[in-house]
Amino acid sequence: MSGATRAGDTAERFHEDWSRLLATDHGIAVHPDLLGRLVARTAALLHRAQQDEPFVPRLAAQAGAELVDAHFTDPALLARAVELLQAQPVHDDRGPALTGAFAAGWANALRERTLSEQEAIRTAADAARKEAERALRESEARFRALFESAAIGIAIGDTDGTILAVNKAVQELFGAGPDDMIGRRVDDLVHPEDTPGVWEAYEELISGKREYFQFDKPYYRQDGEVVWTHLTVSLIRDDDGVPQYQVAMLEDVTDRYRLQERLRHQATHDPLTGLPNRAAFFERLEKLFEEPEPGARFGLCYVDLDGFKVVNDSLGHDMGDQLLSAVAARLKAALSPLGHLVARLGGDEFVVLLEHCRGEQEAVAAARTVLKALAGPVLIGDHKLAVGASVGVLERRVSTTTPGAAVRAADLTLYRAKEAGRGRWTLFDPKENARAVSRYAVSVRMPAALDRGEFFIDYQPLYRLADGRMAAVEALVRWRHPQLGVLGPDEFVTTAEETGLIMPLGRWVLEQACGQAADWIKQYGDAAPQLNVNLAVRQARSAALVTDLGRILDSTGLDPARLQLEITESTVVGPEDEALRTLHGLVDLGVSLAVDDFGTGWSNLAYLRDLPVSGLKIAGSFVGDLHDPAKDGATGWRIVSGLVTMAHTLGLNVTAEGVETRKDAERLRAMGCDWAQGWHFGRPVQPVEIARRIVEEPEGRPVGAE
């Protein structure tokens, strides 16, 4: 039988099932001709949503909305329709998305219809109030009939929040009688899951600052059960505009809320193990990076089962699935009580997220807990399955990485654990990680990446501590790798140096950054910042660098005095090093030099004295360690103060890197540090953001000055 024939049979069966479903008594009567057209139209929309490529959720949502338009609003009908859609075969994994879109379309249409009814009721109530001034008795009768017979719950209260009247729908909603409701205070009906802002909006309403508000709000029924409502509260004023009453209308949306919760759970949890899935894990991880506290840390344990493929191949995938479920249960039981998130990323890979990690020891302890939880055999049927795991452990400060880079690093660390013999944990090593990422990225993509336009430059501002104004920007190259995402220089520059690719890359960075700096100077004059560009060791030891830089300065028109090149301590290894000749040649061009990451090497002060440098940058890792509870912070600050004094004695401008808090910036200013950079002053950003800062920069004042 051809694919087209099977598809036709499937569509015909679905049409028949759908017709029977809509023909079932749902409390409404529909003419057969109208019902037939409704069935044909909605079945066609749903079938297209099931089969079309790409998937168009609007079609399924339209089908749900058309049912509501035809008065098919029974929640039981929605539940059976969802069951029918979930039972339909689709050619990919769009089942949950299809049912979710259909239910969302149905719910949104019902909500719009309900809102219209609510607005009509509110308008009628207001009209009834005005009519009462002319014909009080007639108006009261009409309002009372509307109030008592309305399907939506209506309650009236005074501006002090005391409930004055409730209709039968409210009584049924709360499972309470009039005496249980009348006289109660509105603020007695608080629920722990109240939507943020609901009570602020209520205070604004009763004070007359707003006319109405709407929220989804849960309440406790008289029997202790929770009912979810769509709440609309309106203010009724007298002829002088003074608030007199508040009218609340409550629609029971419990079924819709529970359906949405089930659909959300399906979208964010692994159907096999019940653990959070990849999407939920990344959502939690990315939240840590949105507005982190200074010095905030996190940990990851990337877990992969050892020998799982053997179980699948020898005992079958059903046995493998049971093993994965058992492993998930063990990991959750062992780690969730500690406050850690356990998620399944796919296959036999799991991850543990430590959201407020206190250091490497806590992350290592979590890895040991993983191995201990999986130490014993798993009994499945008649089989005792020995299950082991390898764990890659990453523990970092949030400010030093990104979500994508952290997961990649943990994954690479996991494979180091497997290479070391499996059944063990291995701690993240920045140098090993950088080498692993670089080897892969360079060998596969980097040689042609420049031609493809995959590199770009961000600029991080440096600020003068004396007057709080932006003094310079540091050019930081990024690689938008098509498979690995955005890579920082620490993930590819080392290997680029080893392979010689650093030369064309470094030349490109100088050309782009110098051109950008020249443009800022043309637009903003002296307000434009100095440009700082890092030099790799191999660049600094190249005799061609001076010629290349001279050509770049000529072509871009950048004043050499507005350019500072940053070198590392390892650039020059002795007074006879050939790199010294290159460095002196650069200074002869008119550019300045600074020693970057000072404090991470041996810091030979004799060489520092002989180098043609005018600046020194204290390493960000050194500044960050000042907040490490395992280290003596007071001693660290004394060392920083000593470095500042020593640099000033040599006539050098001092920049502190990695400054994350205002308190640190104030302390550095007090001890005489000249410049600073770090998250407190701004992260690396695109040129347009630097231009905005230049234009909007306020009048300078010392850091910490009021």
Residue, then its C-alpha position, 0 to 999 in steps of 0.5 A: m500500500s502506498g504512502a499516499t493511500r495510508a495517509g488517506d486512510t488515516a485522514e478518513r479514520f480521523h474524520e470519522d472519529w472526530s465526527r463521532l466526538l462532536a456529534t456526542d451530546h455536549g449540552i448543545a444542539v447543532h443543525p446536522d448541516l452546520l455540524g457536518r461543515l464544522v467537522a469537515r473544517t476542523a478535521a482538515l485543519l488538524h490533519r494538516a497540522q499533523q502532516d504538513e511540513p513544517f509544523v504550523p501550530r496556528l492550524a491546530a489552534q484555529a481548530g480549537a478556536e472554531l469549536v468554541d465559536a460553535h459553542f463546543t465549550d464543555p471541558a469534557l469535550l476538550a479532554r476527549a479531543v486531546e486524547l483523540l489527538q494524542a492517539q493519532p499517528v504523526h510522522d515526527d515527535r510533534g504530538p505534544a506540540l499538536t495537542g498543546a496548540f489545539a488546547a491553547g487555541w480552545a482555551n484562548a478562544l474560551r477566554e476571549r469569549t468569557l472576557s467579552e461576557q465579563e465586560a458585558i456583565r460589568t457594563a450591565a452592572d454599571a448601567a444598572r447603577k445609573e438606572a437606579e437613580r431614575a427607577l430604583r426598584e426596576s433597576e434593582a430587580r434587573f440587577r438582582a436577576l442578573f446577579e443571581s443567575a449569572a454563570i460567572g461568580i460575582a461578589i460585591g465588596d466595599t472599599d475597606g475590603t469587606i464582602l457584602a454580597v455573593n451570588k450562587a456561582v461564587q458559593e458553588l465555587f468556594g463550596a460555601g454558603p452566604d454566611d461563610m462569605i459575607g462579612r469576610r475580608v478580601d485579604d483573608l483569601v490569600h493563597p501562597e501561589d498568588t500571582p506576583g503583583v495581585w495585591e499591589a494591583y488591589e491596593e491601587l484599585i481600592s485607593g482609586k488609582r486604577e479602574y480594574f485589574q485581571f489576574d489568574k488567582p488560586y483560592y482555597r475552597q471550604d473543603g481545603e481544595v484549591v480552585w483556580t480562577h480568572l479574577t476580574v475586579s472593577l471599581i464602582r464610583d459615585d456621581d462625584g467619582v468617589p470609589q464606593y464598591q468593588v465588583a469581583m467576577l470569578e471564572d473557574v479555570t481549574d481544568r484549564y490550569r491543570l491541563q496547562e500544567r500537564l502540558r508544561h510538565q510534558a514539555t519540560h520533563d523526560p517521559l521515560t524517567g520523569l526527570p527534567n529534560r534538556a530544555a528545563f536544565f538549560e532554562r535553570l542554568e541560564k537563570l543563574f547567569e541573568e543577574p548573578e550576585p558578585g562572586a556567585r559560583f555554580g557546579l556541574c556533574y556531567v554523568d555518563l553510564d559506563g557500558f550502557k550500550v552493552v545492556n541495550d545490545s545484549l538485553g534489548h532496548d526495553m531492558g535498557d529503558q528500565l535501567l535508565s529509569a532505575v538510575a534516574a530514581r537513584l540519582k534523584a533520591a541521592l541528590s535532590p534532598l541536597g538541593h541539587l537539580v538532576a536532569r536527563l540530557g538524552g541517551d544515558e547522559f545525566v547532569v547534576l546542577l549545583e546552583h549555589c555551590r560553595g566550592e570545588q569540594e561540594a561539587v566533588a562531593a556531589a560526584r562521589t554521591v553519584l558514584k555511590a548511588l550507582a555502586g550497587p547492582v540494579l535488579i530488573g526482572d531476573h537480571k542483576l545489572a551492574v551499572g557504573a558511571s563516569v563523571g565530569v566535574l565543573e565548578r566555576r564562578v558565574s562571571t568567568t563563563t557562559p552556560g554553553a561554555a560550561v556544559r561543553a567544558a563539563d562534557l569534555t571533562l567527562y570524556r577525560a574521566k572515561e579515558a582515565g579508566r571509567g568509574r571515576w570522577t575527574l575535575f575540570d582543568p581549564k588548560e586541558n579544556a582549552r586544549a581539547v576545545s582548541r584542537y577540535a575547533v582549529s582542526v575542523r573549522m578555523p583555517a577557513a573561519l576568517d574567510r567565512g566571517e565567523f570572527f567578531i570583536d567585542y569591546q570591554p570598557l576600562y574606567r579611570l578610578a580617579d574620575g569614574r570616566m571611560a578611559a579605554v576599551e579592550a578588543l576581545v576576539r570571539w569566534r561564532h563557531p557554527q557547531l560550538g557556539v560563541l567561543g572566547p579567546d581562551e578556547f582557541v588562541t593557544t592552539a592558533e599560536e601552536t599552528g601559526l594561525i594566530m598570525p593572520l588572526g592577530r593581523w585581522v584583529l588589529e585591522q578591525a579594532c584600529g579601524q573601529a577606534a579611528d571611527w570613534i575618534k572621528q565621531y567623538g574626538d577626545a571623548a573616544p577611548q584609547l584602544n587596547v589590543n592583546l598580542a599573542v606571544r608568537q605575534a610579539r616575536s615576529a619581525a614582521l609585526v612592526t611593518d604590519l602594524g605600521r601599515i595598519l595605522d597608515s591605512t586606518g588613520l589611527d593615531p599611534a598614541r591612542l593604541q596600547l598593545e598588551i603582552t603577557e609576562s611570558t613574551v620575553v624570557g630574558p634580556e637577550d630575547e629577540a622579542l625585545r627588538t620587536l617591542h622596541g620597534l612597536v614603541d618607536l611607532g608611537v604605540s604604548l605597551a602594557v603587561d597583561d595578566f600580571g601576577t599569574g607568572w613568575s613576574n621577573l621584576a628585573y625584566l619588567r624594569d627593562l621592558p619598554v612598557s608603560g602599563l601593568k594589568i593585575a590579573g583578574s584571577f588574582v583580584g577574584d581570589l580576594h573573595d575566596p573564603a579559603k584564602d587570606g583576603a587581608t594578605g591578598w589586599r596587601i599584595v595588591s597594594g604592594l603591586v600598585t606601589m611597585a608599578h608606580t615606582l617604575g612609572l607604570n599605569v596600573t589597571a586591575e582586572g576582574v573588578e566585580t563590585r563597587k566596594d572593590a573599586e573603591r578600595l582599589r581607588a583608595m590604594g592608588c590604582d589608576w584604572a579598572q575593568g570587570w563586570h562592575f564597569g561593564r561586560p564585553v559588548q558590541p561597538v554600538e554599546i561603546a558608542r552609546r556610553i561615549v555619548e551618554e557618559p555623565e560628568g566624571r567623579p571618583v569611584g565611590a564619590e557621592 
